[in-house]
Amino acid sequence: MLRPVRLAEQLGIDHLLVAQRWWGTAREIESSTYDCLAMTAFYAAHTGRIRLITAIHPGFFLPGVIAKWGATIDRLTGGRWAVNITSGWHEAEFPMYGAGLLPHDERYARSREFITVLRGAWESDEFSYEGRYYNVRGLRLEPRPLSPHLEVWQGGQSPAAMEMAVDHSDWMFMNGGPPEKIRGIINEVRRRAERTGRPIRFALYSIPLCRETDAEAERALAAMLEAQDSAMIERRKLRTSGAHGMWSSLDDRLTLLDSNEGYASRLIGSPQTILSRMIEFHELGVDCFHLTLNDDLFNREVLPKLRHQKA
């Protein structure tokens, strides 16, 4: 478990997302994971620089409790903690763990309150709140977190997710996709953000497929597409039916290679081809790439050059 995290630090990766998949089959949906809170603490004890982002599902946790836990981790790591608020789309997980399953837009309404309590506890000596989903009275965090600002990430691409982002979040995780799709999402979020004036930054999920030449990469991609299991794809569609705004380009076969459309960002080809593609995304407004680090050639040849590009 530590090898990929240590590799990420060695490669100069800035953030580590500690994801939470409460239940998954590893084929039509991601694998089940270890608990996100325990794993964040574990990684904190074995890293010295990388920033840890813990995925938290409202409905599974209380915001006051997470505020306390987060303040503790923030102090233990010297201010290296951030939160990813995940409203949830895998609807089978909620009843499995006894969490409240709400309709899609209400899940985002609950998340908005969750963030309000987190930020209130983080930034105030004492905080009270009375909402539809959460209530706290005289909430105090002692010891206080080191970081003066709680960095909030979120996923989702639906209108409800975009509205939550412009009101509450610092970063939006986006599923993978081609430049025209990503441009549309970024522009729409920025348009909505005009009423709040809050800056929103964007992270794009991407799975690199790097080979010495574009032709070699395309042959590897063709073999992956040829091996697709149509029955598994149909099961995945059912598993992801609770999401709105994601997995919406099923006519693009690359979206079906993984459960978060990472190959659809098409970081596929030679090192130079992939580097050019990443620069194109950055010019559209992508400030962070949410990557897997399983491609050694990408790690050796693309990442060092990417870090030397002008912002």
C-alpha positions in Angstrom: 0.0 0.0 0.0 2.9 2.4 0.6 4.8 1.8 -2.6 2.5 3.9 -4.9 2.3 6.7 -2.3 6.1 6.9 -1.9 6.4 6.8 -5.7 4.0 9.8 -5.9 6.2 11.8 -3.5 9.3 10.9 -5.4 7.7 12.0 -8.6 6.8 15.4 -7.1 3.0 14.8 -7.2 1.3 17.5 -5.2 -1.8 15.8 -3.9 -3.0 12.3 -2.9 -6.7 11.6 -3.1 -7.7 9.1 -0.4 -10.8 7.7 -2.0 -13.7 5.8 -0.4 -15.5 3.1 -2.3 -17.7 1.5 0.4 -18.4 -1.4 -1.9 -17.3 -2.3 -5.4 -16.7 -5.3 -7.6 -13.5 -4.0 -9.3 -15.0 -4.6 -12.7 -18.2 -2.8 -13.4 -17.3 -0.4 -10.6 -14.2 0.5 -8.6 -12.9 -1.9 -6.0 -13.9 -1.6 -2.4 -11.3 0.3 -0.4 -10.0 0.4 3.1 -11.6 3.0 5.3 -10.7 6.6 4.2 -10.1 7.9 7.7 -7.8 5.1 8.7 -5.9 5.3 5.4 -5.4 9.1 5.6 -3.8 8.7 9.1 -1.7 5.8 7.8 -0.4 7.8 4.8 0.1 10.9 7.0 2.5 8.8 9.2 4.5 7.7 6.2 4.8 10.9 4.0 6.4 14.2 4.6 5.3 16.5 1.7 2.3 15.4 -0.3 -1.0 17.0 0.5 -3.7 14.5 1.6 -7.3 14.8 0.3 -9.8 12.6 2.1 -13.0 11.7 0.4 -16.0 12.2 2.8 -19.5 11.1 2.0 -22.2 13.2 3.8 -24.8 10.7 5.1 -22.1 8.4 6.3 -20.5 10.9 8.6 -21.5 13.9 10.8 -19.8 17.2 9.8 -18.9 18.2 13.4 -17.2 14.8 13.9 -15.2 15.2 10.6 -14.3 18.8 11.5 -12.7 17.4 14.7 -11.0 14.6 13.0 -9.8 16.9 10.2 -8.4 19.4 12.6 -6.4 16.6 14.3 -5.0 15.4 11.0 -4.2 18.9 9.9 -2.1 19.5 13.0 -0.4 16.0 12.8 0.6 16.7 9.2 1.7 20.3 9.5 -1.3 21.6 7.5 -1.3 19.0 4.7 -5.0 18.0 4.8 -7.9 18.9 2.6 -11.4 17.4 2.1 -13.2 16.0 -0.9 -16.9 16.2 -0.3 -18.5 13.3 -2.3 -22.3 13.6 -2.4 -22.5 10.0 -3.7 -23.8 8.3 -6.7 -23.4 4.5 -6.0 -26.8 4.1 -4.5 -26.3 0.5 -3.4 -23.8 1.7 -0.8 -26.2 3.9 1.3 -28.6 1.2 2.5 -25.7 -1.3 2.8 -24.2 0.9 5.5 -27.4 2.3 7.0 -26.8 5.8 5.5 -29.6 8.0 4.3 -30.2 7.7 0.6 -31.7 11.0 -0.7 -32.7 11.9 -4.3 -29.8 13.3 -6.4 -30.3 17.0 -5.9 -31.1 16.6 -2.2 -27.8 14.8 -1.7 -26.1 18.0 -2.9 -28.3 20.1 -0.6 -27.1 17.9 2.3 -23.5 18.3 1.1 -23.8 22.1 1.1 -24.9 22.0 4.8 -22.0 19.6 5.5 -19.5 22.1 4.1 -21.1 25.0 5.9 -20.6 23.2 9.2 -17.0 22.2 8.4 -16.0 25.7 7.4 -17.8 27.3 10.3 -16.1 25.0 12.8 -12.7 25.5 11.0 -12.9 29.3 10.8 -14.8 30.2 14.0 -13.8 29.8 17.6 -17.4 28.7 18.3 -20.0 27.8 15.7 -23.7 27.1 15.8 -25.9 26.0 12.9 -29.5 24.9 12.4 -30.3 23.4 9.0 -32.5 20.8 7.4 -29.9 18.0 7.6 -27.5 19.0 10.3 -27.6 21.0 13.6 -24.7 21.9 15.8 -24.7 24.1 18.9 -21.6 25.8 20.3 -19.2 23.6 18.2 -15.6 24.3 19.3 -12.5 22.6 17.8 -9.7 22.3 20.4 -6.9 22.1 19.5 -7.6 24.4 16.5 -6.4 23.4 13.0 -3.2 24.9 11.7 -4.5 25.8 8.3 -6.5 29.1 8.3 -8.5 28.0 5.3 -10.1 24.6 4.8 -9.5 23.5 1.2 -12.7 21.9 -0.2 -12.7 19.6 -3.2 -15.8 18.1 -4.8 -16.9 15.9 -7.6 -20.0 15.9 -9.9 -20.9 17.6 -13.1 -24.6 18.1 -12.8 -26.3 21.5 -12.4 -26.7 20.8 -8.6 -23.0 20.0 -8.4 -22.0 23.1 -10.2 -24.1 25.3 -8.0 -22.5 23.7 -4.9 -19.1 24.4 -6.4 -19.6 28.1 -7.0 -21.0 28.6 -3.5 -18.8 26.4 -1.4 -15.8 24.6 -3.0 -12.3 25.5 -4.1 -11.8 22.6 -6.6 -14.0 20.5 -8.9 -13.0 17.0 -9.8 -14.2 16.2 -13.3 -14.5 12.8 -15.0 -12.3 12.4 -18.0 -13.3 13.6 -21.5 -12.1 15.3 -24.6 -11.2 19.0 -24.7 -14.6 20.1 -26.1 -16.5 18.5 -23.3 -14.1 19.8 -20.6 -14.2 23.3 -22.1 -18.0 23.2 -21.8 -18.0 22.2 -18.2 -15.4 24.8 -17.2 -17.1 27.6 -19.0 -20.5 26.7 -17.5 -19.1 26.7 -14.0 -17.3 30.0 -14.5 -20.5 31.5 -15.9 -22.4 30.4 -12.8 -19.5 31.7 -10.5 -19.9 35.2 -11.8 -22.7 35.8 -9.3 -20.4 34.8 -6.3 -17.0 36.0 -7.5 -15.4 32.9 -6.0 -12.6 31.4 -8.0 -13.0 27.7 -8.8 -10.2 25.5 -10.0 -10.5 22.2 -11.9 -9.0 18.7 -11.7 -9.3 16.3 -14.6 -9.3 12.5 -14.2 -6.9 11.0 -16.8 -5.4 7.5 -17.2 -2.2 7.7 -19.3 -1.4 5.1 -22.0 2.1 6.1 -23.0 4.3 4.2 -25.6 7.4 5.2 -27.6 5.3 6.0 -30.6 1.6 7.0 -31.2 1.2 3.9 -33.3 2.3 1.6 -30.5 -0.1 3.3 -28.1 -3.0 3.0 -30.6 -2.3 -0.7 -31.0 -2.4 -1.1 -27.2 -5.7 0.9 -27.0 -7.2 -1.2 -29.8 -6.4 -4.4 -27.9 -8.1 -3.0 -24.8 -11.2 -2.1 -26.7 -11.3 -5.5 -28.4 -11.3 -7.2 -25.0 -14.3 -5.3 -23.7 -17.1 -7.4 -22.1 -20.5 -6.1 -23.3 -22.3 -7.8 -20.4 -20.0 -6.0 -17.9 -20.6 -2.7 -19.6 -24.4 -3.1 -19.2 -23.8 -3.9 -15.5 -21.7 -0.8 -15.1 -24.5 1.3 -16.6 -26.9 0.0 -13.9 -24.3 0.6 -11.2 -23.7 4.2 -12.2 -27.4 5.1 -12.8 -27.4 7.3 -9.6 -25.1 9.8 -11.2 -26.2 12.8 -13.3 -23.9 14.6 -15.7 -21.2 11.8 -15.7 -20.9 8.8 -17.9 -23.0 10.7 -20.5 -20.9 10.0 -23.6 -21.4 6.3 -23.9 -21.1 6.6 -27.7 -17.4 7.1 -27.0 -16.0 3.6 -26.4 -13.1 5.0 -24.4 -15.5 6.0 -21.6 -16.3 2.3 -21.1 -12.7 1.2 -20.4 -12.9 2.3 -16.8 -15.6 3.5 -14.4 -14.5 7.2 -14.3 -13.8 7.8 -18.0 -10.1 8.3 -17.5 -9.1 7.0 -20.9 -11.6 9.4 -22.5 -9.2 12.3 -21.7 -7.0 10.6 -24.3 -3.6 10.9 -22.7 -2.7 8.2 -25.2 0.3 8.2 -27.5 4.0 9.1 -27.4 5.4 11.2 -24.5 5.3 14.3 -26.7 1.7 13.7 -27.8 0.6 13.3 -24.2 2.5 16.3 -23.1 0.9 18.4 -25.8 -2.6 17.1 -24.8 -2.0 18.0 -21.2 -0.9 21.5 -22.1 -4.0 21.9 -24.2 -6.2 21.0 -21.2 -4.2 23.4 -19.0 -4.9 26.2 -21.4 -8.6 25.4 -21.1 -8.4 25.8 -17.3 -7.4 22.5 -15.9 -4.9 23.1 -13.1 -4.6 19.6 -11.7 -4.6 16.2 -13.4 -6.0 13.4 -11.3 -3.8 10.5 -12.5 -3.0 6.9 -12.1 0.8 6.3 -11.9 0.9 2.8 -13.4 2.5 3.8 -16.7 6.3 3.9 -16.1 7.1 5.6 -19.4 4.6 8.4 -18.6 6.2 8.8 -15.2 9.7 8.9 -16.6 9.2 11.0 -19.7 6.1 13.1 -19.3 5.8 14.2 -15.7 9.3 15.8 -15.4 8.7 17.8 -18.6 5.2 18.8 -17.5 6.5 20.3 -14.3 8.8 22.6 -16.3 6.1 24.0 -18.4 5.2 27.6 -17.8 1.8 28.0 -16.0 
